[in-house]
Amino acid sequence: MQISNSGGTYYGQLGLQRSQDSLQQASAQVADASTALQSVSDTGNVANPQADIQDGLINANVSELNAKANAKVIGAADDMIGTLIDIKV
């Protein structure tokens, strides 16, 4: 019997990678908005970088939740493989 570990583990790792990419984008969004906020206060422009900061922080939170969910997928796949090995041995 061949046990393939590519199912849940693969998709969990893929999801973790996507979560990390999304977190990097959210962090860049917050950093850019913070720079824009400083620029607005220096020049007096009417832009609203605070909304961008809030959006970036919300996206960072979503990325964290996605990463936790994908970690659970990997854990469940690991448990399933462990159970299959216990049954086979």
PDB file of N, CA, C and O in Angstrom:
ATOM      1  N   MET A   1       0.852  -1.183   0.000  1.00  0.00           N
ATOM      2  CA  MET A   1       0.000   0.000   0.000  1.00  0.00           C
ATOM      3  C   MET A   1       0.889   1.236   0.000  1.00  0.00           C
ATOM      4  O   MET A   1       1.765   1.391   0.851  1.00  0.00           O
ATOM      5  N   GLN A   2       0.653   2.093  -0.950  1.00  0.00           N
ATOM      6  CA  GLN A   2       1.430   3.320  -1.041  1.00  0.00           C
ATOM      7  C   GLN A   2       0.624   4.459  -0.424  1.00  0.00           C
ATOM      8  O   GLN A   2      -0.541   4.670  -0.764  1.00  0.00           O
ATOM      9  N   ILE A   3       1.257   5.181   0.480  1.00  0.00           N
ATOM     10  CA  ILE A   3       0.606   6.308   1.141  1.00  0.00           C
ATOM     11  C   ILE A   3       1.153   7.591   0.530  1.00  0.00           C
ATOM     12  O   ILE A   3       2.349   7.873   0.598  1.00  0.00           O
ATOM     13  N   SER A   4       0.265   8.347  -0.059  1.00  0.00           N
ATOM     14  CA  SER A   4       0.671   9.613  -0.677  1.00  0.00           C
ATOM     15  C   SER A   4       0.435  10.752   0.296  1.00  0.00           C
ATOM     16  O   SER A   4      -0.633  10.857   0.899  1.00  0.00           O
ATOM     17  N   ASN A   5       1.418  11.586   0.443  1.00  0.00           N
ATOM     18  CA  ASN A   5       1.336  12.701   1.376  1.00  0.00           C
ATOM     19  C   ASN A   5       1.109  14.014   0.641  1.00  0.00           C
ATOM     20  O   ASN A   5       1.310  15.087   1.209  1.00  0.00           O
ATOM     21  N   SER A   6       0.691  13.935  -0.624  1.00  0.00           N
ATOM     22  CA  SER A   6       0.618  15.156  -1.415  1.00  0.00           C
ATOM     23  C   SER A   6      -0.714  15.883  -1.287  1.00  0.00           C
ATOM     24  O   SER A   6      -0.784  17.055  -1.659  1.00  0.00           O
ATOM     25  N   GLY A   7      -1.748  15.271  -0.795  1.00  0.00           N
ATOM     26  CA  GLY A   7      -3.067  15.881  -0.755  1.00  0.00           C
ATOM     27  C   GLY A   7      -3.172  17.059   0.193  1.00  0.00           C
ATOM     28  O   GLY A   7      -2.914  18.200  -0.191  1.00  0.00           O
ATOM     29  N   GLY A   8      -3.546  16.785   1.416  1.00  0.00           N
ATOM     30  CA  GLY A   8      -3.773  17.851   2.395  1.00  0.00           C
ATOM     31  C   GLY A   8      -2.524  18.634   2.733  1.00  0.00           C
ATOM     32  O   GLY A   8      -2.573  19.851   2.912  1.00  0.00           O
ATOM     33  N   THR A   9      -1.416  17.946   2.822  1.00  0.00           N
ATOM     34  CA  THR A   9      -0.168  18.633   3.156  1.00  0.00           C
ATOM     35  C   THR A   9       0.216  19.618   2.065  1.00  0.00           C
ATOM     36  O   THR A   9       0.626  20.743   2.354  1.00  0.00           O
ATOM     37  N   TYR A  10       0.085  19.202   0.817  1.00  0.00           N
ATOM     38  CA  TYR A  10       0.432  20.083  -0.304  1.00  0.00           C
ATOM     39  C   TYR A  10      -0.441  21.336  -0.300  1.00  0.00           C
ATOM     40  O   TYR A  10       0.062  22.454  -0.408  1.00  0.00           O
ATOM     41  N   TYR A  11      -1.747  21.139  -0.174  1.00  0.00           N
ATOM     42  CA  TYR A  11      -2.650  22.282  -0.212  1.00  0.00           C
ATOM     43  C   TYR A  11      -2.500  23.163   1.030  1.00  0.00           C
ATOM     44  O   TYR A  11      -2.666  24.380   0.950  1.00  0.00           O
ATOM     45  N   GLY A  12      -2.193  22.564   2.159  1.00  0.00           N
ATOM     46  CA  GLY A  12      -1.931  23.351   3.361  1.00  0.00           C
ATOM     47  C   GLY A  12      -0.689  24.214   3.208  1.00  0.00           C
ATOM     48  O   GLY A  12      -0.682  25.381   3.601  1.00  0.00           O
ATOM     49  N   GLN A  13       0.364  23.635   2.634  1.00  0.00           N
ATOM     50  CA  GLN A  13       1.594  24.405   2.403  1.00  0.00           C
ATOM     51  C   GLN A  13       1.374  25.499   1.368  1.00  0.00           C
ATOM     52  O   GLN A  13       1.890  26.609   1.508  1.00  0.00           O
ATOM     53  N   LEU A  14       0.614  25.186   0.338  1.00  0.00           N
ATOM     54  CA  LEU A  14       0.293  26.186  -0.682  1.00  0.00           C
ATOM     55  C   LEU A  14      -0.494  27.340  -0.061  1.00  0.00           C
ATOM     56  O   LEU A  14      -0.240  28.507  -0.360  1.00  0.00           O
ATOM     57  N   GLY A  15      -1.440  27.007   0.797  1.00  0.00           N
ATOM     58  CA  GLY A  15      -2.218  28.035   1.479  1.00  0.00           C
ATOM     59  C   GLY A  15      -1.367  28.878   2.411  1.00  0.00           C
ATOM     60  O   GLY A  15      -1.565  30.089   2.512  1.00  0.00           O
ATOM     61  N   LEU A  16      -0.419  28.244   3.096  1.00  0.00           N
ATOM     62  CA  LEU A  16       0.488  29.002   3.963  1.00  0.00           C
ATOM     63  C   LEU A  16       1.333  29.973   3.158  1.00  0.00           C
ATOM     64  O   LEU A  16       1.562  31.105   3.585  1.00  0.00           O
ATOM     65  N   GLN A  17       1.798  29.533   1.997  1.00  0.00           N
ATOM     66  CA  GLN A  17       2.598  30.403   1.134  1.00  0.00           C
ATOM     67  C   GLN A  17       1.765  31.595   0.669  1.00  0.00           C
ATOM     68  O   GLN A  17       2.240  32.730   0.669  1.00  0.00           O
ATOM     69  N   ARG A  18       0.534  31.332   0.279  1.00  0.00           N
ATOM     70  CA  ARG A  18      -0.348  32.419  -0.158  1.00  0.00           C
ATOM     71  C   ARG A  18      -0.651  33.376   0.992  1.00  0.00           C
ATOM     72  O   ARG A  18      -0.735  34.588   0.794  1.00  0.00           O
ATOM     73  N   SER A  19      -0.813  32.832   2.182  1.00  0.00           N
ATOM     74  CA  SER A  19      -1.050  33.686   3.349  1.00  0.00           C
ATOM     75  C   SER A  19       0.150  34.580   3.622  1.00  0.00           C
ATOM     76  O   SER A  19      -0.003  35.754   3.961  1.00  0.00           O
ATOM     77  N   GLN A  20       1.335  34.022   3.472  1.00  0.00           N
ATOM     78  CA  GLN A  20       2.548  34.805   3.680  1.00  0.00           C
ATOM     79  C   GLN A  20       2.667  35.907   2.626  1.00  0.00           C
ATOM     80  O   GLN A  20       3.033  37.038   2.945  1.00  0.00           O
ATOM     81  N   ASP A  21       2.360  35.577   1.381  1.00  0.00           N
ATOM     82  CA  ASP A  21       2.389  36.588   0.316  1.00  0.00           C
ATOM     83  C   ASP A  21       1.385  37.696   0.590  1.00  0.00           C
ATOM     84  O   ASP A  21       1.680  38.877   0.407  1.00  0.00           O
ATOM     85  N   SER A  22       0.203  37.303   1.027  1.00  0.00           N
ATOM     86  CA  SER A  22      -0.840  38.281   1.333  1.00  0.00           C
ATOM     87  C   SER A  22      -0.428  39.163   2.511  1.00  0.00           C
ATOM     88  O   SER A  22      -0.712  40.361   2.517  1.00  0.00           O
ATOM     89  N   LEU A  23       0.229  38.586   3.493  1.00  0.00           N
ATOM     90  CA  LEU A  23       0.707  39.362   4.639  1.00  0.00           C
ATOM     91  C   LEU A  23       1.774  40.358   4.208  1.00  0.00           C
ATOM     92  O   LEU A  23       1.794  41.489   4.692  1.00  0.00           O
ATOM     93  N   GLN A  24       2.654  39.954   3.312  1.00  0.00           N
ATOM     94  CA  GLN A  24       3.673  40.878   2.812  1.00  0.00           C
ATOM     95  C   GLN A  24       3.039  42.038   2.061  1.00  0.00           C
ATOM     96  O   GLN A  24       3.479  43.180   2.194  1.00  0.00           O
ATOM     97  N   GLN A  25       2.005  41.751   1.270  1.00  0.00           N
ATOM     98  CA  GLN A  25       1.318  42.819   0.546  1.00  0.00           C
ATOM     99  C   GLN A  25       0.608  43.760   1.515  1.00  0.00           C
ATOM    100  O   GLN A  25       0.628  44.976   1.324  1.00  0.00           O
ATOM    101  N   ALA A  26      -0.018  43.208   2.551  1.00  0.00           N
ATOM    102  CA  ALA A  26      -0.707  44.034   3.540  1.00  0.00           C
ATOM    103  C   ALA A  26       0.285  44.902   4.302  1.00  0.00           C
ATOM    104  O   ALA A  26       0.002  46.064   4.593  1.00  0.00           O
ATOM    105  N   SER A  27       1.437  44.346   4.623  1.00  0.00           N
ATOM    106  CA  SER A  27       2.469  45.117   5.317  1.00  0.00           C
ATOM    107  C   SER A  27       2.977  46.262   4.446  1.00  0.00           C
ATOM    108  O   SER A  27       3.200  47.372   4.929  1.00  0.00           O
ATOM    109  N   ALA A  28       3.155  45.982   3.170  1.00  0.00           N
ATOM    110  CA  ALA A  28       3.587  47.033   2.243  1.00  0.00           C
ATOM    111  C   ALA A  28       2.525  48.112   2.114  1.00  0.00           C
ATOM    112  O   ALA A  28       2.845  49.295   2.003  1.00  0.00           O
ATOM    113  N   GLN A  29       1.261  47.704   2.129  1.00  0.00           N
ATOM    114  CA  GLN A  29       0.163  48.667   2.041  1.00  0.00           C
ATOM    115  C   GLN A  29       0.159  49.589   3.266  1.00  0.00           C
ATOM    116  O   GLN A  29      -0.037  50.797   3.138  1.00  0.00           O
ATOM    117  N   VAL A  30       0.372  49.020   4.433  1.00  0.00           N
ATOM    118  CA  VAL A  30       0.422  49.829   5.654  1.00  0.00           C
ATOM    119  C   VAL A  30       1.616  50.774   5.615  1.00  0.00           C
ATOM    120  O   VAL A  30       1.499  51.948   5.966  1.00  0.00           O
ATOM    121  N   ALA A  31       2.749  50.262   5.193  1.00  0.00           N
ATOM    122  CA  ALA A  31       3.952  51.103   5.123  1.00  0.00           C
ATOM    123  C   ALA A  31       3.769  52.247   4.129  1.00  0.00           C
ATOM    124  O   ALA A  31       4.130  53.388   4.418  1.00  0.00           O
ATOM    125  N   ASP A  32       3.210  51.942   2.961  1.00  0.00           N
ATOM    126  CA  ASP A  32       2.980  52.983   1.959  1.00  0.00           C
ATOM    127  C   ASP A  32       1.990  54.029   2.465  1.00  0.00           C
ATOM    128  O   ASP A  32       2.182  55.227   2.256  1.00  0.00           O
ATOM    129  N   ALA A  33       0.937  53.571   3.126  1.00  0.00           N
ATOM    130  CA  ALA A  33      -0.065  54.498   3.648  1.00  0.00           C
ATOM    131  C   ALA A  33       0.513  55.352   4.773  1.00  0.00           C
ATOM    132  O   ALA A  33       0.164  56.525   4.911  1.00  0.00           O
ATOM    133  N   SER A  34       1.391  54.766   5.572  1.00  0.00           N
ATOM    134  CA  SER A  34       2.032  55.540   6.640  1.00  0.00           C
ATOM    135  C   SER A  34       2.905  56.636   6.062  1.00  0.00           C
ATOM    136  O   SER A  34       2.931  57.757   6.570  1.00  0.00           O
ATOM    137  N   THR A  35       3.620  56.304   4.997  1.00  0.00           N
ATOM    138  CA  THR A  35       4.435  57.305   4.318  1.00  0.00           C
ATOM    139  C   THR A  35       3.544  58.388   3.711  1.00  0.00           C
ATOM    140  O   THR A  35       3.864  59.574   3.784  1.00  0.00           O
ATOM    141  N   ALA A  36       2.435  57.979   3.117  1.00  0.00           N
ATOM    142  CA  ALA A  36       1.500  58.937   2.526  1.00  0.00           C
ATOM    143  C   ALA A  36       0.872  59.813   3.607  1.00  0.00           C
ATOM    144  O   ALA A  36       0.627  60.998   3.384  1.00  0.00           O
ATOM    145  N   LEU A  37       0.613  59.234   4.771  1.00  0.00           N
ATOM    146  CA  LEU A  37       0.039  60.001   5.885  1.00  0.00           C
ATOM    147  C   LEU A  37       0.998  61.098   6.309  1.00  0.00           C
ATOM    148  O   LEU A  37       0.584  62.227   6.573  1.00  0.00           O
ATOM    149  N   GLN A  38       2.270  60.768   6.373  1.00  0.00           N
ATOM    150  CA  GLN A  38       3.278  61.772   6.718  1.00  0.00           C
ATOM    151  C   GLN A  38       3.328  62.851   5.641  1.00  0.00           C
ATOM    152  O   GLN A  38       3.441  64.037   5.951  1.00  0.00           O
ATOM    153  N   SER A  39       3.243  62.444   4.393  1.00  0.00           N
ATOM    154  CA  SER A  39       3.274  63.381   3.279  1.00  0.00           C
ATOM    155  C   SER A  39       2.056  64.307   3.301  1.00  0.00           C
ATOM    156  O   SER A  39       2.172  65.498   3.012  1.00  0.00           O
ATOM    157  N   VAL A  40       0.889  63.754   3.644  1.00  0.00           N
ATOM    158  CA  VAL A  40      -0.333  64.551   3.716  1.00  0.00           C
ATOM    159  C   VAL A  40      -0.222  65.596   4.811  1.00  0.00           C
ATOM    160  O   VAL A  40      -0.609  66.749   4.618  1.00  0.00           O
ATOM    161  N   SER A  41       0.305  65.197   5.960  1.00  0.00           N
ATOM    162  CA  SER A  41       0.415  66.157   7.059  1.00  0.00           C
ATOM    163  C   SER A  41       1.461  67.225   6.753  1.00  0.00           C
ATOM    164  O   SER A  41       1.373  68.339   7.270  1.00  0.00           O
ATOM    165  N   ASP A  42       2.444  66.903   5.927  1.00  0.00           N
ATOM    166  CA  ASP A  42       3.450  67.897   5.548  1.00  0.00           C
ATOM    167  C   ASP A  42       2.927  68.863   4.482  1.00  0.00           C
ATOM    168  O   ASP A  42       3.219  70.058   4.527  1.00  0.00           O
ATOM    169  N   THR A  43       2.149  68.339   3.520  1.00  0.00           N
ATOM    170  CA  THR A  43       1.716  69.166   2.396  1.00  0.00           C
ATOM    171  C   THR A  43       0.297  69.675   2.531  1.00  0.00           C
ATOM    172  O   THR A  43      -0.070  70.635   1.853  1.00  0.00           O
ATOM    173  N   GLY A  44      -0.512  69.069   3.378  1.00  0.00           N
ATOM    174  CA  GLY A  44      -1.892  69.498   3.560  1.00  0.00           C
ATOM    175  C   GLY A  44      -2.856  68.953   2.520  1.00  0.00           C
ATOM    176  O   GLY A  44      -3.961  69.477   2.380  1.00  0.00           O
ATOM    177  N   ASN A  45      -2.465  67.903   1.779  1.00  0.00           N
ATOM    178  CA  ASN A  45      -3.371  67.283   0.805  1.00  0.00           C
ATOM    179  C   ASN A  45      -4.558  66.648   1.521  1.00  0.00           C
ATOM    180  O   ASN A  45      -4.496  66.396   2.724  1.00  0.00           O
ATOM    181  N   VAL A  46      -5.638  66.390   0.786  1.00  0.00           N
ATOM    182  CA  VAL A  46      -6.864  65.898   1.396  1.00  0.00           C
ATOM    183  C   VAL A  46      -7.028  64.383   1.229  1.00  0.00           C
ATOM    184  O   VAL A  46      -8.134  63.871   1.404  1.00  0.00           O
ATOM    185  N   ALA A  47      -5.982  63.672   0.903  1.00  0.00           N
ATOM    186  CA  ALA A  47      -6.072  62.220   0.726  1.00  0.00           C
ATOM    187  C   ALA A  47      -6.411  61.556   2.060  1.00  0.00           C
ATOM    188  O   ALA A  47      -6.283  62.172   3.117  1.00  0.00           O
ATOM    189  N   ASN A  48      -6.844  60.298   2.003  1.00  0.00           N
ATOM    190  CA  ASN A  48      -7.230  59.583   3.218  1.00  0.00           C
ATOM    191  C   ASN A  48      -6.381  58.324   3.380  1.00  0.00           C
ATOM    192  O   ASN A  48      -6.880  57.218   3.172  1.00  0.00           O
ATOM    193  N   PRO A  49      -5.121  58.472   3.745  1.00  0.00           N
ATOM    194  CA  PRO A  49      -4.277  57.291   3.901  1.00  0.00           C
ATOM    195  C   PRO A  49      -4.628  56.464   5.142  1.00  0.00           C
ATOM    196  O   PRO A  49      -4.210  55.312   5.253  1.00  0.00           O
ATOM    197  N   GLN A  50      -5.388  57.038   6.070  1.00  0.00           N
ATOM    198  CA  GLN A  50      -5.775  56.273   7.256  1.00  0.00           C
ATOM    199  C   GLN A  50      -6.653  55.088   6.874  1.00  0.00           C
ATOM    200  O   GLN A  50      -6.566  54.023   7.485  1.00  0.00           O
ATOM    201  N   ALA A  51      -7.505  55.276   5.856  1.00  0.00           N
ATOM    202  CA  ALA A  51      -8.332  54.165   5.379  1.00  0.00           C
ATOM    203  C   ALA A  51      -7.450  53.067   4.795  1.00  0.00           C
ATOM    204  O   ALA A  51      -7.736  51.883   4.972  1.00  0.00           O
ATOM    205  N   ASP A  52      -6.379  53.451   4.100  1.00  0.00           N
ATOM    206  CA  ASP A  52      -5.455  52.455   3.556  1.00  0.00           C
ATOM    207  C   ASP A  52      -4.738  51.702   4.668  1.00  0.00           C
ATOM    208  O   ASP A  52      -4.496  50.500   4.559  1.00  0.00           O
ATOM    209  N   ILE A  53      -4.402  52.412   5.732  1.00  0.00           N
ATOM    210  CA  ILE A  53      -3.765  51.751   6.882  1.00  0.00           C
ATOM    211  C   ILE A  53      -4.726  50.738   7.482  1.00  0.00           C
ATOM    212  O   ILE A  53      -4.342  49.606   7.777  1.00  0.00           O
ATOM    213  N   GLN A  54      -5.983  51.150   7.662  1.00  0.00           N
ATOM    214  CA  GLN A  54      -6.984  50.232   8.226  1.00  0.00           C
ATOM    215  C   GLN A  54      -7.189  49.022   7.324  1.00  0.00           C
ATOM    216  O   GLN A  54      -7.267  47.890   7.800  1.00  0.00           O
ATOM    217  N   ASP A  55      -7.277  49.267   6.021  1.00  0.00           N
ATOM    218  CA  ASP A  55      -7.431  48.146   5.084  1.00  0.00           C
ATOM    219  C   ASP A  55      -6.239  47.196   5.151  1.00  0.00           C
ATOM    220  O   ASP A  55      -6.409  45.977   5.121  1.00  0.00           O
ATOM    221  N   GLY A  56      -5.045  47.751   5.241  1.00  0.00           N
ATOM    222  CA  GLY A  56      -3.851  46.920   5.343  1.00  0.00           C
ATOM    223  C   GLY A  56      -3.837  46.079   6.604  1.00  0.00           C
ATOM    224  O   GLY A  56      -3.454  44.910   6.581  1.00  0.00           O
ATOM    225  N   LEU A  57      -4.259  46.687   7.711  1.00  0.00           N
ATOM    226  CA  LEU A  57      -4.299  45.940   8.973  1.00  0.00           C
ATOM    227  C   LEU A  57      -5.371  44.853   8.946  1.00  0.00           C
ATOM    228  O   LEU A  57      -5.175  43.766   9.490  1.00  0.00           O
ATOM    229  N   ILE A  58      -6.496  45.148   8.316  1.00  0.00           N
ATOM    230  CA  ILE A  58      -7.540  44.127   8.175  1.00  0.00           C
ATOM    231  C   ILE A  58      -7.031  42.980   7.300  1.00  0.00           C
ATOM    232  O   ILE A  58      -7.236  41.809   7.622  1.00  0.00           O
ATOM    233  N   ASN A  59      -6.374  43.319   6.205  1.00  0.00           N
ATOM    234  CA  ASN A  59      -5.816  42.281   5.327  1.00  0.00           C
ATOM    235  C   ASN A  59      -4.758  41.450   6.054  1.00  0.00           C
ATOM    236  O   ASN A  59      -4.649  40.245   5.826  1.00  0.00           O
ATOM    237  N   ALA A  60      -3.983  42.087   6.922  1.00  0.00           N
ATOM    238  CA  ALA A  60      -2.989  41.348   7.709  1.00  0.00           C
ATOM    239  C   ALA A  60      -3.684  40.372   8.650  1.00  0.00           C
ATOM    240  O   ALA A  60      -3.222  39.246   8.833  1.00  0.00           O
ATOM    241  N   ASN A  61      -4.790  40.800   9.246  1.00  0.00           N
ATOM    242  CA  ASN A  61      -5.553  39.917  10.135  1.00  0.00           C
ATOM    243  C   ASN A  61      -6.136  38.736   9.365  1.00  0.00           C
ATOM    244  O   ASN A  61      -6.112  37.603   9.846  1.00  0.00           O
ATOM    245  N   VAL A  62      -6.656  39.000   8.176  1.00  0.00           N
ATOM    246  CA  VAL A  62      -7.205  37.928   7.342  1.00  0.00           C
ATOM    247  C   VAL A  62      -6.105  36.938   6.970  1.00  0.00           C
ATOM    248  O   VAL A  62      -6.327  35.727   6.964  1.00  0.00           O
ATOM    249  N   SER A  63      -4.932  37.454   6.665  1.00  0.00           N
ATOM    250  CA  SER A  63      -3.796  36.581   6.335  1.00  0.00           C
ATOM    251  C   SER A  63      -3.442  35.681   7.503  1.00  0.00           C
ATOM    252  O   SER A  63      -3.137  34.502   7.323  1.00  0.00           O
ATOM    253  N   GLU A  64      -3.484  36.244   8.701  1.00  0.00           N
ATOM    254  CA  GLU A  64      -3.190  35.450   9.900  1.00  0.00           C
ATOM    255  C   GLU A  64      -4.210  34.327  10.079  1.00  0.00           C
ATOM    256  O   GLU A  64      -3.844  33.191  10.379  1.00  0.00           O
ATOM    257  N   LEU A  65      -5.486  34.650   9.894  1.00  0.00           N
ATOM    258  CA  LEU A  65      -6.526  33.624  10.037  1.00  0.00           C
ATOM    259  C   LEU A  65      -6.382  32.546   8.975  1.00  0.00           C
ATOM    260  O   LEU A  65      -6.564  31.362   9.258  1.00  0.00           O
ATOM    261  N   ASN A  66      -6.053  32.956   7.748  1.00  0.00           N
ATOM    262  CA  ASN A  66      -5.837  31.971   6.682  1.00  0.00           C
ATOM    263  C   ASN A  66      -4.655  31.062   7.002  1.00  0.00           C
ATOM    264  O   ASN A  66      -4.713  29.857   6.759  1.00  0.00           O
ATOM    265  N   ALA A  67      -3.592  31.634   7.542  1.00  0.00           N
ATOM    266  CA  ALA A  67      -2.418  30.830   7.893  1.00  0.00           C
ATOM    267  C   ALA A  67      -2.770  29.819   8.990  1.00  0.00           C
ATOM    268  O   ALA A  67      -2.343  28.666   8.937  1.00  0.00           O
ATOM    269  N   LYS A  68      -3.544  30.256   9.972  1.00  0.00           N
ATOM    270  CA  LYS A  68      -3.946  29.331  11.049  1.00  0.00           C
ATOM    271  C   LYS A  68      -4.814  28.202  10.498  1.00  0.00           C
ATOM    272  O   LYS A  68      -4.656  27.048  10.898  1.00  0.00           O
ATOM    273  N   ALA A  69      -5.724  28.523   9.588  1.00  0.00           N
ATOM    274  CA  ALA A  69      -6.574  27.489   8.995  1.00  0.00           C
ATOM    275  C   ALA A  69      -5.748  26.499   8.181  1.00  0.00           C
ATOM    276  O   ALA A  69      -5.986  25.292   8.234  1.00  0.00           O
ATOM    277  N   ASN A  70      -4.783  27.009   7.432  1.00  0.00           N
ATOM    278  CA  ASN A  70      -3.937  26.113   6.637  1.00  0.00           C
ATOM    279  C   ASN A  70      -3.031  25.266   7.517  1.00  0.00           C
ATOM    280  O   ASN A  70      -2.725  24.125   7.171  1.00  0.00           O
ATOM    281  N   ALA A  71      -2.604  25.804   8.636  1.00  0.00           N
ATOM    282  CA  ALA A  71      -1.816  25.007   9.583  1.00  0.00           C
ATOM    283  C   ALA A  71      -2.661  23.856  10.132  1.00  0.00           C
ATOM    284  O   ALA A  71      -2.151  22.758  10.354  1.00  0.00           O
ATOM    285  N   LYS A  72      -3.942  24.109  10.347  1.00  0.00           N
ATOM    286  CA  LYS A  72      -4.833  23.040  10.815  1.00  0.00           C
ATOM    287  C   LYS A  72      -5.015  21.974   9.735  1.00  0.00           C
ATOM    288  O   LYS A  72      -5.117  20.787  10.045  1.00  0.00           O
ATOM    289  N   VAL A  73      -5.055  22.391   8.478  1.00  0.00           N
ATOM    290  CA  VAL A  73      -5.153  21.428   7.374  1.00  0.00           C
ATOM    291  C   VAL A  73      -3.928  20.524   7.368  1.00  0.00           C
ATOM    292  O   VAL A  73      -4.046  19.308   7.216  1.00  0.00           O
ATOM    293  N   ILE A  74      -2.753  21.122   7.532  1.00  0.00           N
ATOM    294  CA  ILE A  74      -1.518  20.331   7.573  1.00  0.00           C
ATOM    295  C   ILE A  74      -1.531  19.385   8.768  1.00  0.00           C
ATOM    296  O   ILE A  74      -1.127  18.227   8.654  1.00  0.00           O
ATOM    297  N   GLY A  75      -1.992  19.877   9.906  1.00  0.00           N
ATOM    298  CA  GLY A  75      -2.075  19.029  11.099  1.00  0.00           C
ATOM    299  C   GLY A  75      -3.033  17.864  10.903  1.00  0.00           C
ATOM    300  O   GLY A  75      -2.741  16.741  11.315  1.00  0.00           O
ATOM    301  N   ALA A  76      -4.174  18.126  10.275  1.00  0.00           N
ATOM    302  CA  ALA A  76      -5.140  17.056  10.028  1.00  0.00           C
ATOM    303  C   ALA A  76      -4.573  16.027   9.054  1.00  0.00           C
ATOM    304  O   ALA A  76      -4.773  14.826   9.233  1.00  0.00           O
ATOM    305  N   ALA A  77      -3.869  16.492   8.027  1.00  0.00           N
ATOM    306  CA  ALA A  77      -3.253  15.562   7.076  1.00  0.00           C
ATOM    307  C   ALA A  77      -2.187  14.723   7.767  1.00  0.00           C
ATOM    308  O   ALA A  77      -2.057  13.530   7.491  1.00  0.00           O
ATOM    309  N   ASP A  78      -1.433  15.336   8.654  1.00  0.00           N
ATOM    310  CA  ASP A  78      -0.402  14.612   9.404  1.00  0.00           C
ATOM    311  C   ASP A  78      -1.038  13.553  10.297  1.00  0.00           C
ATOM    312  O   ASP A  78      -0.555  12.424  10.378  1.00  0.00           O
ATOM    313  N   ASP A  79      -2.123  13.927  10.963  1.00  0.00           N
ATOM    314  CA  ASP A  79      -2.823  12.960  11.821  1.00  0.00           C
ATOM    315  C   ASP A  79      -3.372  11.796  10.998  1.00  0.00           C
ATOM    316  O   ASP A  79      -3.314  10.642  11.424  1.00  0.00           O
ATOM    317  N   MET A  80      -3.902  12.107   9.827  1.00  0.00           N
ATOM    318  CA  MET A  80      -4.467  11.074   8.978  1.00  0.00           C
ATOM    319  C   MET A  80      -3.372  10.112   8.503  1.00  0.00           C
ATOM    320  O   MET A  80      -3.572   8.897   8.500  1.00  0.00           O
ATOM    321  N   ILE A  81      -2.230  10.647   8.109  1.00  0.00           N
ATOM    322  CA  ILE A  81      -1.113   9.791   7.683  1.00  0.00           C
ATOM    323  C   ILE A  81      -0.654   8.928   8.852  1.00  0.00           C
ATOM    324  O   ILE A  81      -0.366   7.744   8.681  1.00  0.00           O
ATOM    325  N   GLY A  82      -0.587   9.524  10.038  1.00  0.00           N
ATOM    326  CA  GLY A  82      -0.200   8.765  11.221  1.00  0.00           C
ATOM    327  C   GLY A  82      -1.153   7.618  11.492  1.00  0.00           C
ATOM    328  O   GLY A  82      -0.727   6.515  11.834  1.00  0.00           O
ATOM    329  N   THR A  83      -2.444   7.877  11.340  1.00  0.00           N
ATOM    330  CA  THR A  83      -3.452   6.846  11.551  1.00  0.00           C
ATOM    331  C   THR A  83      -3.323   5.747  10.510  1.00  0.00           C
ATOM    332  O   THR A  83      -3.424   4.564  10.834  1.00  0.00           O
ATOM    333  N   LEU A  84      -3.100   6.137   9.258  1.00  0.00           N
ATOM    334  CA  LEU A  84      -2.934   5.136   8.211  1.00  0.00           C
ATOM    335  C   LEU A  84      -1.716   4.257   8.458  1.00  0.00           C
ATOM    336  O   LEU A  84      -1.751   3.051   8.216  1.00  0.00           O
ATOM    337  N   ILE A  85      -0.642   4.868   8.939  1.00  0.00           N
ATOM    338  CA  ILE A  85       0.562   4.097   9.219  1.00  0.00           C
ATOM    339  C   ILE A  85       0.301   3.150  10.386  1.00  0.00           C
ATOM    340  O   ILE A  85       0.742   2.001  10.362  1.00  0.00           O
ATOM    341  N   ASP A  86      -0.415   3.625  11.409  1.00  0.00           N
ATOM    342  CA  ASP A  86      -0.734   2.764  12.555  1.00  0.00           C
ATOM    343  C   ASP A  86      -1.581   1.575  12.128  1.00  0.00           C
ATOM    344  O   ASP A  86      -1.391   0.463  12.621  1.00  0.00           O
ATOM    345  N   ILE A  87      -2.513   1.805  11.214  1.00  0.00           N
ATOM    346  CA  ILE A  87      -3.380   0.729  10.748  1.00  0.00           C
ATOM    347  C   ILE A  87      -2.570  -0.270   9.935  1.00  0.00           C
ATOM    348  O   ILE A  87      -2.754  -1.479  10.075  1.00  0.00           O
ATOM    349  N   LYS A  88      -1.688   0.218   9.098  1.00  0.00           N
ATOM    350  CA  LYS A  88      -0.894  -0.656   8.224  1.00  0.00           C
ATOM    351  C   LYS A  88       0.125  -1.468   9.008  1.00  0.00           C
ATOM    352  O   LYS A  88       0.344  -2.642   8.710  1.00  0.00           O
ATOM    353  N   VAL A  89       0.748  -0.857  10.006  1.00  0.00           N
ATOM    354  CA  VAL A  89       1.797  -1.545  10.771  1.00  0.00           C
ATOM    355  C   VAL A  89       1.187  -2.422  11.776  1.00  0.00           C
ATOM    356  O   VAL A  89       1.899  -3.092  12.524  1.00  0.00           O
TER     357      VAL A  89
END
